[in-house]
Amino acid sequence: MNAPPTLEQTLARLDAIVTGLERDDLELEDALRLFEEGIANVRHARQILASAELRIERLIEEKGKTHFEPMPAPE
């Protein structure tokens, strides 16, 4: 059983997908397949980031009370 890809692996694959979609000679079906894969990778990356944010929120505690600090918005 393979482990799910890491965030870094997912982002690297997304970069490769974007590069592939920028090609002029890409057939429509291939472009659609890459686009669908890209959407799945974006969803996976968002899931990883949401999980990390939840872990961070759980770890930040101040005087016995959880203190939530918003994560900066991505640029």
MMTF fields as JSON, N, C-alpha, C and O atoms, coordinates in Angstrom:
{
  "mmtfVersion": "1.0.0",
  "mmtfProducer": "UNKNOWN",
  "numBonds": 299,
  "numAtoms": 300,
  "numGroups": 75,
  "numChains": 1,
  "numModels": 1,
  "chainsPerModel": [1],
  "groupsPerChain": [75],
  "chainIdList": ["A"],
  "bondAtomList": [4, 2, 8, 6, 12, 10, 16, 14, 20, 18, 24, 22, 28, 26, 32, 30, 36, 34, 40, 38, 44, 42, 48, 46, 52, 50, 56, 54, 60, 58, 64, 62, 68, 66, 72, 70, 76, 74, 80, 78, 84, 82, 88, 86, 92, 90, 96, 94, 100, 98, 104, 102, 108, 106, 112, 110, 116, 114, 120, 118, 124, 122, 128, 126, 132, 130, 136, 134, 140, 138, 144, 142, 148, 146, 152, 150, 156, 154, 160, 158, 164, 162, 168, 166, 172, 170, 176, 174, 180, 178, 184, 182, 188, 186, 192, 190, 196, 194, 200, 198, 204, 202, 208, 206, 212, 210, 216, 214, 220, 218, 224, 222, 228, 226, 232, 230, 236, 234, 240, 238, 244, 242, 248, 246, 252, 250, 256, 254, 260, 258, 264, 262, 268, 266, 272, 270, 276, 274, 280, 278, 284, 282, 288, 286, 292, 290, 296, 294],
  "bondOrderList": [1, 1, 1, 1, 1, 1, 1, 1, 1, 1, 1, 1, 1, 1, 1, 1, 1, 1, 1, 1, 1, 1, 1, 1, 1, 1, 1, 1, 1, 1, 1, 1, 1, 1, 1, 1, 1, 1, 1, 1, 1, 1, 1, 1, 1, 1, 1, 1, 1, 1, 1, 1, 1, 1, 1, 1, 1, 1, 1, 1, 1, 1, 1, 1, 1, 1, 1, 1, 1, 1, 1, 1, 1, 1],
  "groupList": [{"groupName": "MET", "atomNameList": ["N", "CA", "C", "O"], "elementList": ["N", "C", "C", "O"], "formalChargeList": [0, 0, 0, 0], "bondAtomList": [1, 0, 2, 1, 3, 2], "bondOrderList": [1, 1, 2], "singleLetterCode": "M", "chemCompType": "L-PEPTIDE LINKING"}, {"groupName": "ASN", "atomNameList": ["N", "CA", "C", "O"], "elementList": ["N", "C", "C", "O"], "formalChargeList": [0, 0, 0, 0], "bondAtomList": [1, 0, 2, 1, 3, 2], "bondOrderList": [1, 1, 2], "singleLetterCode": "N", "chemCompType": "L-PEPTIDE LINKING"}, {"groupName": "ALA", "atomNameList": ["N", "CA", "C", "O"], "elementList": ["N", "C", "C", "O"], "formalChargeList": [0, 0, 0, 0], "bondAtomList": [1, 0, 2, 1, 3, 2], "bondOrderList": [1, 1, 2], "singleLetterCode": "A", "chemCompType": "L-PEPTIDE LINKING"}, {"groupName": "PRO", "atomNameList": ["N", "CA", "C", "O"], "elementList": ["N", "C", "C", "O"], "formalChargeList": [0, 0, 0, 0], "bondAtomList": [1, 0, 2, 1, 3, 2], "bondOrderList": [1, 1, 2], "singleLetterCode": "P", "chemCompType": "L-PEPTIDE LINKING"}, {"groupName": "THR", "atomNameList": ["N", "CA", "C", "O"], "elementList": ["N", "C", "C", "O"], "formalChargeList": [0, 0, 0, 0], "bondAtomList": [1, 0, 2, 1, 3, 2], "bondOrderList": [1, 1, 2], "singleLetterCode": "T", "chemCompType": "L-PEPTIDE LINKING"}, {"groupName": "LEU", "atomNameList": ["N", "CA", "C", "O"], "elementList": ["N", "C", "C", "O"], "formalChargeList": [0, 0, 0, 0], "bondAtomList": [1, 0, 2, 1, 3, 2], "bondOrderList": [1, 1, 2], "singleLetterCode": "L", "chemCompType": "L-PEPTIDE LINKING"}, {"groupName": "GLU", "atomNameList": ["N", "CA", "C", "O"], "elementList": ["N", "C", "C", "O"], "formalChargeList": [0, 0, 0, 0], "bondAtomList": [1, 0, 2, 1, 3, 2], "bondOrderList": [1, 1, 2], "singleLetterCode": "E", "chemCompType": "L-PEPTIDE LINKING"}, {"groupName": "GLN", "atomNameList": ["N", "CA", "C", "O"], "elementList": ["N", "C", "C", "O"], "formalChargeList": [0, 0, 0, 0], "bondAtomList": [1, 0, 2, 1, 3, 2], "bondOrderList": [1, 1, 2], "singleLetterCode": "Q", "chemCompType": "L-PEPTIDE LINKING"}, {"groupName": "ARG", "atomNameList": ["N", "CA", "C", "O"], "elementList": ["N", "C", "C", "O"], "formalChargeList": [0, 0, 0, 0], "bondAtomList": [1, 0, 2, 1, 3, 2], "bondOrderList": [1, 1, 2], "singleLetterCode": "R", "chemCompType": "L-PEPTIDE LINKING"}, {"groupName": "ASP", "atomNameList": ["N", "CA", "C", "O"], "elementList": ["N", "C", "C", "O"], "formalChargeList": [0, 0, 0, 0], "bondAtomList": [1, 0, 2, 1, 3, 2], "bondOrderList": [1, 1, 2], "singleLetterCode": "D", "chemCompType": "L-PEPTIDE LINKING"}, {"groupName": "ILE", "atomNameList": ["N", "CA", "C", "O"], "elementList": ["N", "C", "C", "O"], "formalChargeList": [0, 0, 0, 0], "bondAtomList": [1, 0, 2, 1, 3, 2], "bondOrderList": [1, 1, 2], "singleLetterCode": "I", "chemCompType": "L-PEPTIDE LINKING"}, {"groupName": "VAL", "atomNameList": ["N", "CA", "C", "O"], "elementList": ["N", "C", "C", "O"], "formalChargeList": [0, 0, 0, 0], "bondAtomList": [1, 0, 2, 1, 3, 2], "bondOrderList": [1, 1, 2], "singleLetterCode": "V", "chemCompType": "L-PEPTIDE LINKING"}, {"groupName": "GLY", "atomNameList": ["N", "CA", "C", "O"], "elementList": ["N", "C", "C", "O"], "formalChargeList": [0, 0, 0, 0], "bondAtomList": [1, 0, 2, 1, 3, 2], "bondOrderList": [1, 1, 2], "singleLetterCode": "G", "chemCompType": "PEPTIDE LINKING"}, {"groupName": "PHE", "atomNameList": ["N", "CA", "C", "O"], "elementList": ["N", "C", "C", "O"], "formalChargeList": [0, 0, 0, 0], "bondAtomList": [1, 0, 2, 1, 3, 2], "bondOrderList": [1, 1, 2], "singleLetterCode": "F", "chemCompType": "L-PEPTIDE LINKING"}, {"groupName": "HIS", "atomNameList": ["N", "CA", "C", "O"], "elementList": ["N", "C", "C", "O"], "formalChargeList": [0, 0, 0, 0], "bondAtomList": [1, 0, 2, 1, 3, 2], "bondOrderList": [1, 1, 2], "singleLetterCode": "H", "chemCompType": "L-PEPTIDE LINKING"}, {"groupName": "SER", "atomNameList": ["N", "CA", "C", "O"], "elementList": ["N", "C", "C", "O"], "formalChargeList": [0, 0, 0, 0], "bondAtomList": [1, 0, 2, 1, 3, 2], "bondOrderList": [1, 1, 2], "singleLetterCode": "S", "chemCompType": "L-PEPTIDE LINKING"}, {"groupName": "LYS", "atomNameList": ["N", "CA", "C", "O"], "elementList": ["N", "C", "C", "O"], "formalChargeList": [0, 0, 0, 0], "bondAtomList": [1, 0, 2, 1, 3, 2], "bondOrderList": [1, 1, 2], "singleLetterCode": "K", "chemCompType": "L-PEPTIDE LINKING"}],
  "groupTypeList": [0, 1, 2, 3, 3, 4, 5, 6, 7, 4, 5, 2, 8, 5, 9, 2, 10, 11, 4, 12, 5, 6, 8, 9, 9, 5, 6, 5, 6, 9, 2, 5, 8, 5, 13, 6, 6, 12, 10, 2, 1, 11, 8, 14, 2, 8, 7, 10, 5, 2, 15, 2, 6, 5, 8, 10, 6, 8, 5, 10, 6, 6, 16, 12, 16, 4, 14, 13, 6, 3, 0, 3, 2, 3, 6],
  "groupIdList": [1, 2, 3, 4, 5, 6, 7, 8, 9, 10, 11, 12, 13, 14, 15, 16, 17, 18, 19, 20, 21, 22, 23, 24, 25, 26, 27, 28, 29, 30, 31, 32, 33, 34, 35, 36, 37, 38, 39, 40, 41, 42, 43, 44, 45, 46, 47, 48, 49, 50, 51, 52, 53, 54, 55, 56, 57, 58, 59, 60, 61, 62, 63, 64, 65, 66, 67, 68, 69, 70, 71, 72, 73, 74, 75],
  "secStructList": [7, 7, 7, 7, 7, 7, 2, 2, 2, 2, 2, 2, 2, 2, 2, 2, 2, 2, 2, 2, 2, 6, 7, 6, 6, 7, 7, 2, 2, 2, 2, 2, 2, 2, 2, 2, 2, 2, 2, 2, 2, 2, 2, 2, 2, 2, 2, 2, 2, 2, 2, 2, 2, 2, 2, 2, 2, 2, 2, 7, 3, 3, 6, 6, 3, 3, 7, 7, 7, 7, 7, 7, 7, 7, 7],
  "xCoordList": [0.846, 0.0, 0.89, 1.755, 0.683, 1.496, 0.963, -0.246, 1.88, 1.498, 1.039, 1.54, 0.085, -0.336, 0.82, 1.713, 0.815, 1.923, 1.984, 0.966, 3.192, 3.4, 2.978, 2.713, 2.922, 2.585, 3.619, 3.269, 4.875, 5.938, 5.799, 5.983, 5.478, 5.293, 4.074, 4.1, 3.014, 1.8, 2.048, 1.598, 2.768, 3.072, 3.989, 3.842, 4.933, 5.824, 5.027, 5.266, 4.08, 3.248, 2.378, 2.201, 1.84, 1.049, 1.882, 1.393, 3.13, 4.02, 4.223, 4.225, 4.391, 4.568, 3.294, 3.364, 2.144, 0.871, 0.714, 0.314, 1.022, 0.929, 1.85, 1.462, 3.065, 4.004, 3.433, 3.537, 2.833, 2.226, 1.068, 0.918, 0.246, -0.906, -0.495, -1.263, 0.689, 1.165, 1.701, 1.998, 1.822, 2.324, 1.325, 0.114, 1.832, 0.978, 0.449, -0.595, 1.146, 0.777, -0.044, -0.162, -0.607, -1.35, -2.753, -3.483, -3.112, -4.452, -5.477, -5.151, -6.705, -7.759, -7.966, -8.063, -8.034, -8.255, -7.115, -7.353, -5.897, -4.751, -4.807, -4.484, -5.216, -5.332, -6.405, -6.211, -7.525, -8.592, -8.142, -8.454, -7.417, -6.906, -5.957, -6.039, -5.055, -4.129, -4.868, -4.532, -5.873, -6.641, -7.346, -7.328, -7.961, -8.636, -7.649, -7.945, -6.489, -5.462, -5.011, -4.773, -4.895, -4.5, -5.513, -5.14, -6.795, -7.848, -7.762, -7.889, -7.55, -7.423, -6.217, -6.279, -5.132, -3.941, -4.168, -3.7, -4.875, -5.194, -6.033, -5.784, -7.018, -7.861, -7.033, -7.218, -6.126, -5.261, -4.364, -4.197, -3.795, -2.934, -3.725, -3.228, -4.943, -5.79, -6.096, -6.13, -6.318, -6.588, -5.369, -5.509, -4.195, -2.963, -2.799, -2.485, -3.009, -2.855, -3.895, -3.576, -5.128, -6.158, -5.809, -6.021, -5.28, -4.87, -3.724, -3.709, -2.777, -1.645, -2.131, -1.655, -3.062, -3.593, -4.282, -4.123, -5.037, -5.708, -4.69, -4.875, -3.63, -2.579, -1.926, -1.651, -1.678, -1.07, -1.995, -1.551, -3.28, -4.241, -4.287, -4.436, -4.16, -4.185, -2.929, -2.968, -1.822, -0.559, -0.361, 0.398, -1.036, -0.858, -1.746, -2.966, -1.15, -1.908, -1.282, -0.067, -2.143, -1.669, -2.387, -3.601, -1.631, -2.162, -3.348, -4.379, -3.195, -4.241, -5.397, -6.265, -5.432, -6.497, -5.903, -4.789, -6.653, -6.191, -6.296, -7.327, -5.237, -5.176, -5.012, -3.967, -6.026, -5.979, -5.431, -5.891, -4.459, -3.883, -4.146, -3.783, -4.759, -5.036, -3.751, -2.771, -3.779, -2.624, -2.669, -3.749, -1.508, -1.493, -2.08, -1.919, -2.759, -3.35, -2.237, -1.237, -2.408, -1.393, -1.331, -2.336, -0.134, 0.067, -0.083, 0.051],
  "yCoordList": [-1.178, 0.0, 1.239, 1.386, 2.104, 3.307, 4.415, 4.573, 5.171, 6.332, 7.438, 7.549, 8.259, 9.377, 10.336, 10.436, 11.038, 11.959, 13.089, 13.524, 13.544, 14.668, 15.958, 15.978, 17.022, 18.327, 18.704, 19.198, 18.472, 18.82, 18.028, 18.576, 16.747, 15.923, 16.385, 16.418, 16.738, 17.209, 18.511, 18.681, 19.435, 20.711, 20.526, 21.213, 19.603, 19.326, 18.77, 19.135, 17.884, 17.327, 18.418, 18.452, 19.303, 20.419, 21.291, 21.745, 21.525, 22.312, 21.607, 22.246, 20.288, 19.526, 19.564, 19.636, 19.517, 19.577, 20.923, 20.978, 21.996, 23.332, 23.429, 23.949, 22.929, 22.935, 22.154, 22.587, 21.01, 20.21, 20.922, 20.859, 21.6, 22.304, 23.512, 23.965, 24.027, 25.179, 24.802, 25.676, 23.511, 23.067, 23.395, 23.294, 23.782, 24.132, 22.901, 22.967, 21.798, 20.615, 19.6, 18.449, 19.994, 19.082, 18.854, 19.804, 17.591, 17.232, 17.561, 17.582, 17.813, 18.19, 17.137, 17.484, 15.879, 14.82, 14.753, 14.533, 14.939, 14.947, 16.156, 16.052, 17.3, 18.508, 18.325, 18.718, 17.732, 17.491, 16.526, 16.724, 15.495, 14.532, 15.21, 14.987, 16.038, 16.765, 17.746, 17.885, 18.424, 19.369, 18.65, 19.129, 17.513, 16.738, 16.283, 16.341, 15.834, 15.434, 16.632, 16.504, 17.78, 18.985, 19.369, 19.736, 19.284, 19.593, 18.633, 19.059, 17.359, 16.377, 16.706, 16.571, 17.132, 17.492, 18.745, 18.817, 19.726, 20.932, 20.561, 21.053, 19.702, 19.265, 18.535, 18.739, 17.691, 16.964, 17.934, 17.792, 18.909, 19.896, 20.691, 20.946, 21.083, 21.816, 20.979, 21.495, 19.689, 18.788, 18.691, 18.721, 18.576, 18.523, 19.807, 19.764, 20.948, 22.238, 22.426, 22.954, 21.999, 22.115, 21.251, 21.656, 20.075, 19.188, 19.809, 19.745, 20.402, 21.049, 22.236, 22.452, 22.995, 24.147, 23.683, 24.302, 22.609, 22.077, 21.627, 21.872, 20.976, 20.552, 21.752, 21.721, 22.8, 24.014, 24.648, 25.063, 24.727, 25.308, 24.534, 25.124, 23.226, 22.395, 22.576, 22.422, 22.903, 23.024, 24.382, 24.5, 25.393, 26.737, 26.884, 26.999, 26.878, 27.032, 28.147, 28.347, 28.854, 29.955, 29.886, 30.08, 29.608, 29.533, 28.59, 28.932, 27.411, 26.416, 26.605, 25.737, 27.701, 27.95, 27.911, 28.377, 27.361, 27.332, 28.726, 29.391, 29.145, 30.463, 30.253, 29.792, 30.587, 30.399, 31.644, 32.761, 31.428, 32.512, 32.211, 31.134, 33.114, 32.831, 32.675, 33.386, 31.73, 31.547, 32.62, 33.017, 33.095, 34.114, 33.572, 32.396, 34.437, 34.053, 33.8, 34.518, 32.777, 32.529, 33.673, 34.314, 33.918, 35.028, 34.557, 35.351],
  "zCoordList": [0.0, 0.0, 0.0, 0.863, -0.939, -1.059, -0.168, 0.003, 0.388, 1.191, 0.25, -0.869, 0.701, -0.158, -0.38, 0.462, -1.5, -1.778, -0.752, -0.214, -0.502, 0.41, -0.282, -1.484, 0.49, -0.093, -1.149, -2.22, -0.845, -1.791, -3.091, -4.177, -2.98, -4.178, -4.974, -6.204, -4.263, -4.913, -5.656, -6.789, -5.014, -5.671, -6.869, -7.88, -6.759, -7.892, -9.065, -10.216, -8.764, -9.838, -10.459, -11.677, -9.636, -10.168, -11.096, -12.131, -10.731, -11.59, -12.932, -13.984, -12.883, -14.12, -14.968, -16.195, -14.319, -15.043, -15.734, -16.897, -15.04, -15.638, -16.847, -17.893, -16.699, -17.824, -19.001, -20.149, -18.719, -19.78, -20.452, -21.673, -19.657, -20.222, -21.062, -21.911, -20.835, -21.603, -22.982, -23.797, -23.241, -24.546, -25.646, -25.447, -26.794, -27.935, -28.663, -29.311, -28.564, -29.343, -28.547, -28.968, -27.419, -26.561, -27.124, -27.406, -27.28, -27.745, -26.659, -25.472, -27.074, -26.151, -25.059, -23.882, -25.427, -24.439, -23.428, -22.24, -23.884, -22.979, -22.048, -20.865, -22.588, -21.778, -20.704, -19.553, -21.082, -20.113, -19.021, -17.846, -19.403, -18.428, -17.449, -16.241, -17.975, -17.107, -16.202, -15.026, -16.75, -15.952, -14.8, -13.666, -15.086, -14.044, -12.974, -11.78, -13.403, -12.447, -11.616, -10.415, -12.247, -11.535, -10.468, -9.354, -10.809, -9.834, -8.653, -7.505, -8.912, -7.825, -6.951, -5.729, -7.566, -6.8, -5.96, -4.824, -6.499, -5.728, -4.514, -3.413, -4.706, -3.576, -2.527, -1.327, -2.982, -2.046, -1.269, -0.057, -1.959, -1.302, -0.273, 0.824, -0.608, 0.338, 1.568, 2.686, 1.363, 2.481, 3.401, 4.624, 2.823, 3.611, 4.413, 5.602, 3.765, 4.444, 5.551, 6.616, 5.306, 6.338, 7.542, 8.685, 7.289, 8.378, 9.171, 10.4, 8.475, 9.152, 9.979, 11.094, 9.446, 10.178, 11.461, 12.513, 11.376, 12.555, 13.602, 14.794, 13.165, 14.096, 14.764, 15.964, 14.005, 14.558, 15.578, 16.649, 15.254, 16.186, 17.495, 18.566, 17.411, 18.617, 19.459, 20.679, 18.81, 19.525, 20.191, 21.152, 19.686, 20.23, 21.458, 21.342, 22.592, 23.831, 24.66, 24.664, 25.35, 26.174, 27.519, 27.591, 28.588, 29.951, 30.053, 30.633, 29.49, 29.597, 28.645, 28.553, 27.944, 26.977, 25.577, 25.334, 24.698, 23.318, 22.738, 22.849, 22.134, 21.513, 20.007, 19.548, 19.263, 17.819, 17.151, 17.391, 16.327, 15.548, 14.088, 13.617, 13.362, 11.955, 11.166, 11.387, 10.246, 9.374, 8.311, 7.872, 7.892, 6.842, 5.555, 5.23, 4.831, 3.555, 2.546, 2.53, 1.699, 0.675, -0.303, -0.61, -0.787, -1.735, -3.15, -4.082]
}
